[in-house]
Amino acid sequence: MSGRWTATRAVLLVLALGLFLRLWAAARLPTDFDEPVYVQAGLDYAERMRAGDWAGIIDYPLNREHPPLVKLMYGAAALTLDERAGLATLRPLARTVSALFGALAVGLLALFDPLAGGLLAVHTIAVKYTSQAYLEAIPALAALAAVLAMQRSRQRRDRWFWFSALALGLTAAGKFNYLVILFPLAYLILWEMRPPWRDVLLYALVALLTFVLLDPTLWHDPLGRLRAQLFFHAAYAQSSRVELAGLPWYQPLRWLSSSMPGQWHPAVFFYRGFDGLMFLLALAGLPYAWRQRRWVVVWLVAGVLVLLLWPTKWPQYTLTVTPAVCLAAAGTLRQLWQGLQSQTILMDALHDLLPRPSRAVWVALAAVAVLLAAATLANELKQATEARGWSHYTTANSPLPSDTVWDLDRTPDGGMVLGTARGAAVWTPPAEGRREGSWMLFDRANSGLAHDTVNAVLAAPDGTLWFGTDAGLSRYADRTWRTFTAADGDLPGRQVRALDWGHDGSLWVGADGGLARYAGGQWTAYTTANSGLVNDFVMAVATAPGPEGEVVWVATVEGISRFDPARNVWQSYTAENSGLSWDGVADILVDSRGRVWAATLGGGLDRLDGDRWQVYRVINSSLPYNLVMTLAELEPGVIWLGTAQGMYAGGALTRFDGAHWRTWTGEGSGYSGAEASALARDRDGRLWIGTLTAGVEVYELPVAP
């Protein structure tokens, strides 16, 4: 009885440790890359649940490449919140849900092996990705349950056998890459259990039915949608985002052999992590594990091979083998401990050699602790000082419809028009004697907006508002809406991504199918088929005076085009023909001196000097990151830019006057550290920063940089 109580206390202690570390991380980690996507899906599912729109849940069009189970769980959590809850409100709750399931996986492994559970509790990659609003925690728990249940059922086909089948179906309904557990399951079933084929087929059928039942996306077209999901992942592995990351084939070994989250988030992972040591212990213990638990070796080796062969190398993918790493490492530690216990003479000698600190040593340690506390307080005061001048608009503290803001533009009255992932907003400055401005919101439900995803906005000099959406271009003037679409023959593409007002009063529109000009009530389209446009996927447009009239600069995913409409002359700039650092260009700017600047998606910041490009990269300047998202000249001759880390979430805001750089990050300033997607100034000279995850940040610019 005493031994059982000791084991129970060990499990409870490990569970408490795992839960504490995950809740701590959930509260302190910055927003990560895919969190806004999954939280937004949760909000959308909650909206459909409230309306009883079950068809809308089944046919939900976004992020369909992943099964919806976890996002539905986030949606269910959102039902406990107010209907106006946004990303900033749901994200902490979704993280809590994730942390709870992550801790349950720790507790489950501890029930089987308390030492392995303890290792999983502190594993930094496991803590990070099961504490954020990702899709990892639930399928990770289900995968572990499927394997452990089958291991328990090795000697007889009882309820554990069928529980394993249910857990396998739940795993597939959570996230496909956790199906790596098919390798240890196949070993346990076909090599150790060897049941009749009828039982194997029934097991597979139960797992398949569970998967289909828990994946509503498949209900209207099971085979077609499942095929689309699987082909998406194969195509994504070859996508530009994966290529942009540039991770080598052996990158999973780097993730497994180092505690990277401890380096990324030192304020969260105060213990820095032991992931690398665990992996080394696991490798060292493979021979022992082969004698005791062969299925662990099969799981670890097969899982690592899959990680090495699959082109996508994101760190969270290693969670598919993390329990196997912990089990193998735990076996090695037990072997080492047993070896030490057998050396009683050595243990006694070590005990005699252990130092016994004097009172002076303890006084010195206390003095060091006081100095560290004083340094921490000074750092907190410094950060509070740096945070002055910053304010924030999010879904939690304002009517902003979404914390994902794609574009900003100043209105003629000094306000701001914003394009977000859930509609558009117009902010009007406060009247005299009032502190807060007013908001006007537009979406498909209350206006003639073509689509709720608004990628680009433009406030014309006459007060007309233009909104580039995922379903066309919408115009709002004199309280009247009109929409222009590709289906009507107005635009060369469905998705509008860029807008600019020409100096001659014409409107230039960049879409996913080309460039268009609107003048005199008529549309003219320019594509690769009928012009010198370098690529039809237009990311940004900028107009500027030229020698014989207006010149249009067009940024695309394959370079830049310069168009002289008066002479109908096109010129292209690519990495091959002009020295442009990167063909993918997110934004383009012609400054007050006539200089052309290009924000590239991996090559840094480029400036055109004659016919060649001057390139500013991390390696040759103080640019913080080589992925530049947006540009703006907010002061004469001074360029402001938003950059992103690229592979990891977060970015920086930078000011460059041609000689000096100044950068704001999420550390030690009032800036959140989110990726900036748009920049503008209001009538009071304040800098507005639209971000991908943190809404809008407003900064009162200092007099001097």
Helices and strands as residue ranges (DSSP letters): H 2-28, H 35-51, H 54-58, H 69-78, H 87-112, H 114-122, H 124-129, H 137-152, H 159-174, G 176-181, H 182-187, I 188-193, H 197-214, G 216-218, H 222-236, H 240-245, H 251-256, H 260-264, H 275-284, H 286-292, H 294-309, G 315-320, H 322-341, H 344-353, H 359-386, E 390-393, E 405-410, E 416-420, E 423-428, E 438-442, E 454-459, E 465-469, E 472-477, E 480-484, E 496-501, E 507-511, E 514-519, E 522-526, E 538-546, E 549-556, E 559-564, E 569-573, H 575-578, E 585-590, E 596-600, E 605-609, E 612-616, E 627-635, E 638-644, E 651-656, E 661-664, E 676-681, E 687-691, E 696-699
